[in-house]
Amino acid sequence: MQGFKYEVVVEKLDKALPLPRELSEQVKDALGNVSRKMLSEMRKEAVQCPVLGRQVPFLQCYTCKNFVRRVRGVVHCRGDPLS
């Protein structure tokens, strides 16, 4: 078993998508010592979420319980329903 159901491509955006305030705090805790430059680059990335059926910021995807890993611009997603 692979451990994931979907492979989702990370898209680069010109402008960052809005990130909910509560997720912003989770991201800071989860990423810890990531440089500001790298964080600002991640803010300008998005994925087409197969669970929600819409485009979401990558950092929202990163904090999701379905996130498995990101490899070479592709996110592996479990695809379980979100409550």
Secondary structure, 3 states (H helix, E strand, C coil): CCCCCEEEECEECCCCCCCCHHHHHHHHHHHCCCCHHHHHHHHCEEEEECCCCEEEEHHHHHCCCCEEEEECCEEEECCCCCC
